Amino acid sequence: MVVRSARNVETQKKKKRRAAPRKKVTRIQGNTLAARRRLKKLAGKARAKAAS
């Protein structure tokens, strides 16, 4: 279970503030069969779109 003490909350806030800004992920990466299949399909669609 996650501890939600006042001190812990402050620490989390500090960590969040210090974290480097990153772009949100546009497509779900992953190494599972379903995820890889979905990525492959999306990649194919993107290639077809770029070619046309």
Residue, then its C-alpha position, 0 to 999 in steps of 0.5 A: m500500500v502507498v503511504r500518503s503522509a504529508r512529508n511523502v506528498e511534498t517529496q513527490k511534488k518536488k520530484k515532479r517539479r524537478a523531472a525533465p519535461r517530456k513529450k507525451v507518447t503518441r503511440i503505445q510501444g511495447n514488446t508483447l505480441a499484440a502491441r507489436r502487431r498493432l505497431k506494425k499495422l500502424a507503421g504500415k498505414a503511416r508508410a502507405k500515407a507517406a507514399s501516396 
